[in-house]
Amino acid sequence: IPAASSSDIGLPGAEVDLYAWAEFATEGEFPFPVRYSIYLSTGEEGKYEKEPSYKGSHPILGSPGISVVGRTSKELIYRGCCLLSVDSNKNKDEESFLRISLSRGIDPALFICFAAIVDEVAMRKQHSKTAQKKFRSRRSY
């Protein structure tokens, strides 16, 4: 059973069914310890795994790099499967870039999505804090 359709989210063109794939969860707030969990769809309508297939964290407090471990439903032990790192150039004129390193057999699309979601969540929180600071500074005049 489809979770939605392309027209539900405003995509033009022929309507296409969309299916649940994964649910991403975070605990904590960067630069403090943050834990990430990825729950894959079970194939049933709107249901996800009870235990995440993948877990991630920042191995060094305050570092933007994320280490991810994963397991299949048949495995009991989580094993390293992905490293996400932000490499910034020393030149301020050049942009930083994200490097994704994966173990063999890991779906790269999942971790490209994960990196985008982590970036978006971090950006929203940072924007919210900046907006709150601006609001407070305007009130103090």
Secondary structure, 3 states (H helix, E strand, C coil): CCCEEHHHHCCCCCCCEECCCEEEEEEECCCCCEEEEEEEECCCCCCECCCCCEEEECCCCCCCCEEEEECCCCCCCCEEEEEEEEECCCCCCCCCEEEEEECCCCCHHHHHHHHHHHHHHHHHHHHHHHHHHHHHHHHCC
